[in-house]
Amino acid sequence: MTNRKVPSGISVPEIPAPTKAGWITMTRHYKVITPLWGGGVEPNTKDPVKLIRGSEIRGNLRFWWRALRGNQRGPKLSDMRELENSIWGSTENPSPVSISVNVEGIITEIPPEYYRGERINIGHYRSRDSYVTFPLRKTDSMLWEGVKFDLTVKYPIDIGVEVEAALWAWETFGGIGARTRRGFGAIECVNIECTNTASKKFIKLSFEEKLAEIKSRISDNSFPPGVSHLSKDMQFKLIDNTNNHPMGAMEALRDLVKEYRRFRQSRNDENRSEWPEPDIIRRNTKGYWRHKPEHKVVAKMPRAVFGLPIVFEFKRYDHGRQDPEKTTLQGKGEIDRMASPLILRPIALANGNYAGLALQLNWTPINTADPYTPPEGLSLRDKDGKPLKDKVTKKDLALSSKLTQEEADSIFPLDGEPDPLKAFFISLEKLGRKDEI
Protein backbone atom coordinates (compact mmCIF):
# COMPACT_ATOMS: atom_id res chain seq x y z
CA MET A 1 0.00 0.00 0.00
CA THR A 2 1.35 3.44 -0.92
CA ASN A 3 2.18 5.76 1.96
CA ARG A 4 0.28 8.99 1.23
CA LYS A 5 1.95 11.07 3.93
CA VAL A 6 4.24 13.88 2.81
CA PRO A 7 6.61 16.11 4.80
CA SER A 8 5.05 19.20 6.35
CA GLY A 9 5.29 22.36 4.27
CA ILE A 10 5.55 20.61 0.90
CA SER A 11 2.65 21.23 -1.49
CA VAL A 12 1.74 18.86 -4.28
CA PRO A 13 0.01 20.93 -6.98
CA GLU A 14 -1.46 19.45 -10.11
CA ILE A 15 0.84 19.66 -13.12
CA PRO A 16 -0.62 22.42 -15.32
CA ALA A 17 -0.77 22.12 -19.07
CA PRO A 18 1.88 24.07 -21.02
CA THR A 19 0.95 27.63 -21.95
CA LYS A 20 -0.21 27.91 -25.54
CA ALA A 21 -0.64 30.82 -27.92
CA GLY A 22 -4.12 32.31 -27.63
CA TRP A 23 -4.56 31.05 -24.06
CA ILE A 24 -5.19 32.98 -20.86
CA THR A 25 -3.38 32.19 -17.61
CA MET A 26 -5.10 33.39 -14.44
CA THR A 27 -4.09 32.94 -10.80
CA ARG A 28 -6.52 33.67 -8.00
CA HIS A 29 -5.73 33.56 -4.30
CA TYR A 30 -8.43 32.31 -1.94
CA LYS A 31 -8.99 31.86 1.74
CA VAL A 32 -11.61 29.54 3.17
CA ILE A 33 -13.56 31.81 5.53
CA THR A 34 -15.68 29.16 7.26
CA PRO A 35 -14.62 25.68 8.42
CA LEU A 36 -13.81 23.24 5.64
CA TRP A 37 -15.70 19.98 5.96
CA GLY A 38 -13.85 17.02 4.51
CA GLY A 39 -11.30 17.33 1.77
CA GLY A 40 -9.32 14.70 -0.08
CA VAL A 41 -10.25 11.36 -1.60
CA GLU A 42 -12.01 9.93 1.45
CA PRO A 43 -15.20 11.81 2.46
CA ASN A 44 -15.03 13.77 5.72
CA THR A 45 -11.31 13.06 6.03
CA LYS A 46 -8.39 15.42 5.62
CA ASP A 47 -6.18 14.02 2.87
CA PRO A 48 -2.53 14.25 3.97
CA VAL A 49 -1.46 14.88 0.36
CA LYS A 50 -4.25 16.92 -1.16
CA LEU A 51 -6.77 18.75 1.00
CA ILE A 52 -8.23 20.55 -2.05
CA ARG A 53 -8.10 18.79 -5.40
CA GLY A 54 -8.29 20.31 -8.84
CA SER A 55 -10.93 17.75 -9.81
CA GLU A 56 -13.16 18.99 -6.98
CA ILE A 57 -12.83 22.59 -8.14
CA ARG A 58 -13.53 21.52 -11.72
CA GLY A 59 -16.75 19.89 -10.53
CA ASN A 60 -17.75 23.08 -8.73
CA LEU A 61 -17.01 25.22 -11.77
CA ARG A 62 -19.00 22.83 -13.94
CA PHE A 63 -22.02 23.18 -11.62
CA TRP A 64 -21.86 26.98 -11.50
CA TRP A 65 -21.30 27.24 -15.24
CA ARG A 66 -24.44 25.16 -15.68
CA ALA A 67 -26.32 27.42 -13.23
CA LEU A 68 -25.34 30.55 -15.13
CA ARG A 69 -24.67 29.61 -18.75
CA GLY A 70 -26.41 26.25 -19.21
CA ASN A 71 -29.32 27.62 -21.23
CA GLN A 72 -27.37 29.00 -24.19
CA ARG A 73 -28.64 26.30 -26.53
CA GLY A 74 -32.16 26.18 -25.20
CA PRO A 75 -34.08 23.76 -22.96
CA LYS A 76 -32.82 20.47 -24.40
CA LEU A 77 -30.63 18.69 -21.84
CA SER A 78 -28.48 16.93 -24.47
CA ASP A 79 -27.59 20.27 -26.06
CA MET A 80 -26.51 21.67 -22.71
CA ARG A 81 -24.41 18.56 -21.98
CA GLU A 82 -22.66 18.82 -25.33
CA LEU A 83 -21.59 22.42 -24.70
CA GLU A 84 -20.75 21.69 -21.05
CA ASN A 85 -18.50 18.77 -21.97
CA SER A 86 -16.71 20.82 -24.62
CA ILE A 87 -15.66 23.26 -21.87
CA TRP A 88 -15.21 21.12 -18.76
CA GLY A 89 -14.46 17.73 -20.30
CA SER A 90 -16.03 14.29 -20.36
CA THR A 91 -14.94 10.66 -20.14
CA GLU A 92 -14.36 10.72 -23.90
CA ASN A 93 -12.66 14.10 -24.33
CA PRO A 94 -10.41 16.08 -21.97
CA SER A 95 -11.27 19.64 -20.99
CA PRO A 96 -9.34 22.50 -22.59
CA VAL A 97 -9.38 24.16 -19.15
CA SER A 98 -6.28 23.40 -17.07
CA ILE A 99 -6.60 23.72 -13.27
CA SER A 100 -3.84 23.56 -10.67
CA VAL A 101 -4.10 24.12 -6.92
CA ASN A 102 -1.51 25.00 -4.31
CA VAL A 103 -2.77 24.72 -0.71
CA GLU A 104 -1.24 27.04 1.89
CA GLY A 105 -1.95 28.34 5.37
CA ILE A 106 -1.61 26.93 8.86
CA ILE A 107 -4.33 24.29 8.72
CA THR A 108 -5.73 23.15 12.06
CA GLU A 109 -8.65 21.10 13.28
CA ILE A 110 -11.59 22.92 14.81
CA PRO A 111 -11.17 22.19 18.54
CA PRO A 112 -13.96 20.28 20.31
CA GLU A 113 -16.53 22.08 22.38
CA TYR A 114 -17.41 21.20 25.93
CA TYR A 115 -20.89 20.84 27.38
CA ARG A 116 -21.12 20.41 31.15
CA GLY A 117 -17.57 19.09 31.18
CA GLU A 118 -18.22 16.60 28.36
CA ARG A 119 -16.07 16.81 25.23
CA ILE A 120 -18.34 17.10 22.18
CA ASN A 121 -17.64 17.56 18.50
CA ILE A 122 -19.20 20.19 16.27
CA GLY A 123 -21.96 17.81 15.17
CA HIS A 124 -23.20 17.05 18.72
CA TYR A 125 -26.78 18.13 19.36
CA ARG A 126 -25.51 20.48 22.08
CA SER A 127 -23.03 22.17 19.74
CA ARG A 128 -23.87 25.74 18.77
CA ASP A 129 -23.57 24.73 15.11
CA SER A 130 -25.48 21.45 15.37
CA TYR A 131 -28.38 22.57 13.18
CA VAL A 132 -26.20 22.46 10.08
CA THR A 133 -23.45 20.06 11.22
CA PHE A 134 -25.66 17.22 12.47
CA PRO A 135 -24.27 14.71 9.89
CA LEU A 136 -21.03 14.81 11.91
CA ARG A 137 -22.87 13.73 15.05
CA LYS A 138 -22.06 10.03 14.80
CA THR A 139 -18.60 10.29 13.26
CA ASP A 140 -15.12 11.18 14.43
CA SER A 141 -14.65 13.59 11.52
CA MET A 142 -13.54 17.12 12.19
CA LEU A 143 -13.61 20.44 10.39
CA TRP A 144 -10.55 22.40 9.31
CA GLU A 145 -9.69 26.10 9.49
CA GLY A 146 -6.87 28.36 8.31
CA VAL A 147 -7.02 27.00 4.74
CA LYS A 148 -5.70 29.18 1.92
CA PHE A 149 -4.98 28.18 -1.65
CA ASP A 150 -3.84 29.49 -5.00
CA LEU A 151 -5.83 28.51 -8.06
CA THR A 152 -4.20 28.75 -11.48
CA VAL A 153 -6.49 28.33 -14.46
CA LYS A 154 -5.39 28.18 -18.11
CA TYR A 155 -7.91 28.20 -20.94
CA PRO A 156 -8.34 29.20 -24.58
CA ILE A 157 -9.33 32.82 -24.99
CA ASP A 158 -12.42 31.87 -27.00
CA ILE A 159 -14.06 30.30 -23.92
CA GLY A 160 -12.93 33.06 -21.54
CA VAL A 161 -16.47 34.32 -20.95
CA GLU A 162 -17.59 30.84 -19.94
CA VAL A 163 -14.73 30.20 -17.51
CA GLU A 164 -14.79 33.62 -15.87
CA ALA A 165 -18.57 33.48 -15.37
CA ALA A 166 -18.22 30.09 -13.64
CA LEU A 167 -15.40 31.39 -11.45
CA TRP A 168 -17.41 34.41 -10.34
CA ALA A 169 -20.50 32.40 -9.49
CA TRP A 170 -18.47 29.76 -7.61
CA GLU A 171 -16.52 32.18 -5.47
CA THR A 172 -19.59 34.34 -4.79
CA PHE A 173 -22.11 31.62 -3.98
CA GLY A 174 -20.14 28.38 -3.58
CA GLY A 175 -17.28 26.83 -1.67
CA ILE A 176 -15.15 23.75 -1.07
CA GLY A 177 -15.98 20.46 0.66
CA ALA A 178 -19.32 19.31 2.09
CA ARG A 179 -22.29 21.39 3.27
CA THR A 180 -21.37 24.41 1.14
CA ARG A 181 -25.08 25.23 0.68
CA ARG A 182 -25.20 25.75 4.43
CA GLY A 183 -22.14 27.96 4.49
CA PHE A 184 -19.28 25.58 5.24
CA GLY A 185 -16.11 25.80 3.16
CA ALA A 186 -17.12 29.26 1.91
CA ILE A 187 -14.34 30.87 -0.10
CA GLU A 188 -13.27 34.46 -0.60
CA CYS A 189 -11.06 35.70 -3.42
CA VAL A 190 -8.49 37.94 -1.74
CA ASN A 191 -6.28 38.81 -4.71
CA ILE A 192 -6.11 38.21 -8.41
CA GLU A 193 -3.23 38.05 -10.89
CA CYS A 194 -3.99 37.29 -14.49
CA THR A 195 -3.32 38.41 -18.02
CA ASN A 196 -6.96 39.31 -18.54
CA THR A 197 -7.59 42.91 -17.46
CA ALA A 198 -11.36 42.46 -17.84
CA SER A 199 -11.27 39.88 -15.06
CA LYS A 200 -9.28 42.22 -12.80
CA LYS A 201 -11.92 44.89 -13.25
CA PHE A 202 -14.75 42.44 -12.65
CA ILE A 203 -13.38 41.14 -9.36
CA LYS A 204 -13.11 44.69 -7.95
CA LEU A 205 -16.77 45.50 -8.46
CA SER A 206 -19.07 45.75 -5.43
CA PHE A 207 -21.41 42.86 -4.78
CA GLU A 208 -24.43 44.73 -6.12
CA GLU A 209 -22.52 45.71 -9.26
CA LYS A 210 -21.42 42.12 -9.74
CA LEU A 211 -24.97 40.91 -9.27
CA ALA A 212 -26.22 43.41 -11.85
CA GLU A 213 -23.45 42.29 -14.20
CA ILE A 214 -24.18 38.62 -13.72
CA LYS A 215 -27.90 39.16 -14.23
CA SER A 216 -27.13 40.93 -17.48
CA ARG A 217 -25.43 37.73 -18.66
CA ILE A 218 -28.47 35.58 -17.93
CA SER A 219 -30.59 35.15 -21.02
CA ASP A 220 -34.33 34.69 -21.06
CA ASN A 221 -34.01 31.28 -22.70
CA SER A 222 -35.35 28.32 -20.76
CA PHE A 223 -32.96 26.10 -18.85
CA PRO A 224 -33.36 22.34 -19.23
CA PRO A 225 -35.89 20.91 -16.72
CA GLY A 226 -34.40 20.06 -13.36
CA VAL A 227 -31.22 22.14 -13.81
CA SER A 228 -30.68 24.49 -10.86
CA HIS A 229 -29.79 27.96 -12.06
CA LEU A 230 -29.43 31.62 -11.28
CA SER A 231 -32.07 33.91 -12.73
CA LYS A 232 -32.81 37.59 -13.11
CA ASP A 233 -35.65 37.36 -10.61
CA MET A 234 -33.90 35.06 -8.10
CA GLN A 235 -34.70 35.62 -4.46
CA PHE A 236 -31.79 36.75 -2.32
CA LYS A 237 -31.34 38.64 0.91
CA LEU A 238 -28.32 40.12 2.67
CA ILE A 239 -28.46 40.14 6.46
CA ASP A 240 -26.02 42.75 7.76
CA ASN A 241 -25.94 42.96 11.54
CA THR A 242 -22.66 44.86 11.75
CA ASN A 243 -24.38 47.96 13.14
CA ASN A 244 -24.38 46.17 16.48
CA HIS A 245 -20.76 45.01 16.39
CA PRO A 246 -18.05 43.96 13.90
CA MET A 247 -18.85 40.56 12.51
CA GLY A 248 -16.57 37.84 11.14
CA ALA A 249 -17.53 35.25 8.55
CA MET A 250 -18.56 32.52 11.00
CA GLU A 251 -20.53 34.99 13.12
CA ALA A 252 -22.42 36.17 10.04
CA LEU A 253 -23.18 32.57 9.08
CA ARG A 254 -24.41 31.72 12.58
CA ASP A 255 -26.57 34.84 12.58
CA LEU A 256 -28.23 33.71 9.34
CA VAL A 257 -28.55 30.05 10.35
CA LYS A 258 -30.24 31.16 13.57
CA GLU A 259 -33.00 32.75 11.49
CA TYR A 260 -33.21 29.69 9.27
CA ARG A 261 -33.57 27.43 12.29
CA ARG A 262 -36.15 29.74 13.86
CA PHE A 263 -38.24 29.51 10.69
CA ARG A 264 -37.91 25.77 10.05
CA GLN A 265 -38.32 24.75 13.71
CA SER A 266 -41.10 27.17 14.62
CA ARG A 267 -42.84 26.05 17.82
CA ASN A 268 -45.84 27.24 19.79
CA ASP A 269 -46.12 28.02 23.50
CA GLU A 270 -46.54 24.30 24.26
CA ASN A 271 -43.24 23.59 22.47
CA ARG A 272 -45.04 21.78 19.67
CA SER A 273 -44.01 22.18 16.06
CA GLU A 274 -46.19 24.56 14.09
CA TRP A 275 -45.50 22.58 10.92
CA PRO A 276 -47.77 19.66 9.92
CA GLU A 277 -45.17 16.91 9.31
CA PRO A 278 -44.84 15.59 12.91
CA ASP A 279 -48.60 15.12 13.29
CA ILE A 280 -48.87 13.44 9.88
CA ILE A 281 -46.28 10.92 11.08
CA ARG A 282 -48.12 10.48 14.40
CA ARG A 283 -51.43 9.84 12.63
CA ASN A 284 -49.95 7.04 10.57
CA THR A 285 -47.68 5.34 13.10
CA LYS A 286 -48.71 2.64 15.55
CA GLY A 287 -48.29 3.26 19.24
CA TYR A 288 -49.01 5.87 21.89
CA TRP A 289 -47.85 9.45 21.74
CA ARG A 290 -47.16 12.20 24.18
CA HIS A 291 -48.82 14.67 21.79
CA LYS A 292 -52.16 13.89 20.18
CA PRO A 293 -52.17 14.74 16.43
CA GLU A 294 -54.15 17.92 15.92
CA HIS A 295 -52.69 19.90 13.01
CA LYS A 296 -55.31 20.86 10.42
CA VAL A 297 -53.04 20.03 7.46
CA VAL A 298 -53.10 16.25 7.07
CA ALA A 299 -51.31 15.22 3.86
CA LYS A 300 -48.73 17.89 3.07
CA MET A 301 -45.01 17.98 3.83
CA PRO A 302 -44.13 21.59 3.01
CA ARG A 303 -40.57 21.49 4.34
CA ALA A 304 -39.64 19.12 1.52
CA VAL A 305 -38.96 22.27 -0.51
CA PHE A 306 -35.78 22.80 1.53
CA GLY A 307 -34.24 19.56 0.23
CA LEU A 308 -34.49 15.81 0.72
CA PRO A 309 -34.15 13.55 2.60
CA ILE A 310 -35.45 14.94 5.90
CA VAL A 311 -35.00 12.80 9.00
CA PHE A 312 -37.57 13.26 11.76
CA GLU A 313 -36.35 12.18 15.18
CA PHE A 314 -38.81 12.57 18.03
CA LYS A 315 -37.79 13.08 21.64
CA ARG A 316 -37.89 9.91 23.71
CA TYR A 317 -40.06 9.74 26.83
CA ASP A 318 -40.56 7.24 29.65
CA HIS A 319 -43.71 5.51 30.89
CA GLY A 320 -44.66 4.17 27.46
CA ARG A 321 -45.78 7.53 26.07
CA GLN A 322 -43.31 7.50 23.21
CA ASP A 323 -43.52 9.62 20.11
CA PRO A 324 -42.82 7.76 16.83
CA GLU A 325 -39.41 6.34 16.06
CA LYS A 326 -37.12 7.88 13.49
CA THR A 327 -38.89 8.53 10.20
CA THR A 328 -37.43 9.71 6.89
CA LEU A 329 -39.06 11.80 4.19
CA GLN A 330 -37.55 11.14 0.77
CA GLY A 331 -38.43 10.91 -2.89
CA LYS A 332 -40.11 7.89 -4.44
CA GLY A 333 -38.46 5.82 -7.13
CA GLU A 334 -34.90 6.19 -8.35
CA ILE A 335 -34.62 9.86 -7.41
CA ASP A 336 -34.97 9.80 -3.65
CA ARG A 337 -32.82 12.84 -2.89
CA MET A 338 -33.17 16.49 -3.81
CA ALA A 339 -30.53 19.15 -3.25
CA SER A 340 -31.71 22.21 -1.40
CA PRO A 341 -32.35 25.22 -3.65
CA LEU A 342 -31.48 27.47 -0.70
CA ILE A 343 -27.91 28.67 -0.26
CA LEU A 344 -26.77 30.25 3.02
CA ARG A 345 -23.28 31.66 3.34
CA PRO A 346 -21.29 34.66 4.58
CA ILE A 347 -20.05 37.27 2.15
CA ALA A 348 -17.42 39.98 2.62
CA LEU A 349 -18.46 43.61 2.89
CA ALA A 350 -16.39 46.58 1.75
CA ASN A 351 -15.69 47.56 5.38
CA GLY A 352 -13.96 44.28 6.21
CA ASN A 353 -16.96 42.80 8.02
CA TYR A 354 -19.23 40.02 6.80
CA ALA A 355 -22.95 39.72 6.14
CA GLY A 356 -25.13 36.65 5.70
CA LEU A 357 -26.34 35.91 2.18
CA ALA A 358 -29.45 33.83 1.52
CA LEU A 359 -30.03 32.91 -2.12
CA GLN A 360 -32.57 30.68 -3.85
CA LEU A 361 -31.67 28.79 -7.00
CA ASN A 362 -34.46 28.39 -9.53
CA TRP A 363 -35.26 25.52 -11.89
CA THR A 364 -37.85 24.35 -14.38
CA PRO A 365 -39.59 21.54 -12.48
CA ILE A 366 -39.61 17.96 -13.69
CA ASN A 367 -42.65 17.20 -11.56
CA THR A 368 -45.05 19.92 -12.71
CA ALA A 369 -47.80 18.76 -10.32
CA ASP A 370 -45.52 19.25 -7.31
CA PRO A 371 -42.57 21.42 -8.45
CA TYR A 372 -40.43 21.08 -5.32
CA THR A 373 -40.35 17.28 -5.22
CA PRO A 374 -38.74 14.46 -7.26
CA PRO A 375 -40.62 13.20 -10.36
CA GLU A 376 -42.43 10.32 -8.63
CA GLY A 377 -43.39 12.26 -5.51
CA LEU A 378 -42.73 11.86 -1.78
CA SER A 379 -42.48 8.89 0.53
CA LEU A 380 -42.33 8.59 4.33
CA ARG A 381 -40.19 5.65 5.52
CA ASP A 382 -39.93 4.06 8.93
CA LYS A 383 -36.67 3.17 10.66
CA ASP A 384 -36.45 -0.02 8.58
CA GLY A 385 -36.92 1.84 5.30
CA LYS A 386 -40.49 0.64 4.75
CA PRO A 387 -43.11 3.12 3.44
CA LEU A 388 -45.67 4.31 5.98
CA LYS A 389 -49.24 3.28 5.13
CA ASP A 390 -52.38 5.35 5.38
CA LYS A 391 -54.29 3.98 8.37
CA VAL A 392 -57.59 4.14 6.51
CA THR A 393 -56.74 3.01 2.96
CA LYS A 394 -53.75 0.79 3.95
CA LYS A 395 -51.94 2.17 0.91
CA ASP A 396 -48.71 4.18 0.78
CA LEU A 397 -49.34 7.70 1.99
CA ALA A 398 -50.20 10.15 -0.78
CA LEU A 399 -48.07 13.17 0.11
CA SER A 400 -47.25 16.49 -1.50
CA SER A 401 -45.34 19.66 -0.65
CA LYS A 402 -47.67 21.92 -2.63
CA LEU A 403 -50.01 23.87 -0.35
CA THR A 404 -53.38 25.45 -0.94
CA GLN A 405 -54.04 28.92 0.38
CA GLU A 406 -56.23 27.49 3.14
CA GLU A 407 -53.44 25.11 4.20
CA ALA A 408 -50.88 27.92 4.18
CA ASP A 409 -53.16 29.94 6.44
CA SER A 410 -53.04 27.05 8.95
CA ILE A 411 -49.22 26.95 9.16
CA PHE A 412 -48.13 29.80 11.41
CA PRO A 413 -44.55 30.44 10.16
CA LEU A 414 -45.81 30.77 6.57
CA ASP A 415 -48.08 33.68 7.50
CA GLY A 416 -50.41 32.83 4.62
CA GLU A 417 -47.71 32.36 1.95
CA PRO A 418 -48.12 28.95 0.21
CA ASP A 419 -44.46 28.83 -0.92
CA PRO A 420 -42.25 28.07 2.14
CA LEU A 421 -39.11 29.34 0.40
CA LYS A 422 -40.74 32.65 -0.38
CA ALA A 423 -42.10 32.79 3.16
CA PHE A 424 -38.57 32.34 4.52
CA PHE A 425 -37.31 35.32 2.53
CA ILE A 426 -40.29 37.37 3.70
CA SER A 427 -39.40 36.47 7.28
CA LEU A 428 -35.88 37.80 6.67
CA GLU A 429 -37.31 41.03 5.31
CA LYS A 430 -39.21 41.49 8.56
CA LEU A 431 -36.05 41.46 10.65
CA GLY A 432 -35.65 45.18 10.10
CA ARG A 433 -31.90 44.94 9.67
CA LYS A 434 -29.75 46.99 7.36
CA ASP A 435 -29.20 45.03 4.16
CA GLU A 436 -27.11 47.41 2.07
CA ILE A 437 -23.46 47.13 1.18
Steps between C-alpha positions, in 0.01 A plus 500: 500500500635844408583732788310823427667708770729781388737723699344809655524816292526325163210562261409263221327707230353352187730521199354776280485470125765695305407856407384528141457791262152649529456374857437693820681421825328620817601455864257573780579489870230375736444455868238268643305727736288235673606152616581256222311174532685204355755531226698237315407166348324357805181688601517696826872429531792736459721360225865523610607563139221704348248683716354680195513324165481652156236244403277624783533860384430393142178337619400819680574714196301261283198535732516880512556526126186292456312726745598813310567406138326164454209637298695638204373230266148488633308258724626171356719322756715324237589834341608640835710189573675526165607860563584427865725208408679705235605744775545286811575161346343156494609137522558506124670838457725698736414856598693786340496666844810424708468532880776484760474556875759588761374472860653732760429630848534359849228236486360386834208295622206682653542427873221309677243680707412412855152464645477457877855368503435251218715521187273529195570546132344763277224262390376424855142608564627735772748669266416857403530399134309172526210612281718489190775260614279216625639249242824510702316392814581130475846526346848589617547741209611853567493832320806696392586870518782726382485364143632718218572400143614631165301402194663524158271458202610485135248502217457600136401862459191405299336343808613776738146626559388152601786436743494842664122486550535161673782630719299802611191299585703236688695742714193716568248228581697176540786345691713192560417171673166385643203708618592802287129582454488552875806721506786262575817522292399846375778661299607859450721624218757724668721587203517440130788484252424424140567612147136590448437860608123455462509242778699734726236767455217255560637370829527855641134581449270525803266211565198687366691598186610141452145379547375750242777388265427133548128554449577677175670180382196285573288457191126454496532159336366204694739278691460124462247357751649415836818708455554735795589847380536866578236729355426868462216477750675270751420556864791613714545689823802648676486502879744761630508521878828690521328810639500321834862384491771395251420160361728228363404241241397227745303747712311618192424140404377415850284812500334387176468134601331611822224659292479194278464274802242731657291477183533126436459398866222742591326388820200619697472578871458128576830429321320319220603540139282738303569302183273208400760225439533368860124453538473332159759248620316456832169436323648220294727330753397230745542562869428761765616858485569775744334747261166422339499585125302818449646698209238596241727417204494122461679397179758767421872509576588861418856490633593263218568815297818553704654176370475125549534274688370639830545286810243546776622392842254539785602551861490183707283483812450250782185327624405366157388836361747497214479712190570314172841358423729654243323565171646618169337709230651434158412477134332198345665293231856537378528867594465494876715804576465865408764766556382806685436801275587725795857620544614658828849641532699800624624761257763771547396863527707797386570598863673172583200352681273222378128470434282193456379426148189292434442408136246277327590311185221460247420213264241383251326219690498142379196424713260772385225384739728549801795717386714466813508120510661218296312374190319212673404694812566460873525203731515470880714206619526341841826411673522181292453686172143380445238748369244619754143397415186707525309363799170516314585387145799278599681638196823701487437852621414745223713802589582832339691817585267726302266695728163658441434847632281357776779262606756781498272702726512211751882490521609785725858564375374533141273791593267415212770453233459159326866488387721424806814627326337831422364514854853455636626798301202705617589410858852633439357823364310546825816497709540872445875476457715705269555304180709738291865472411 
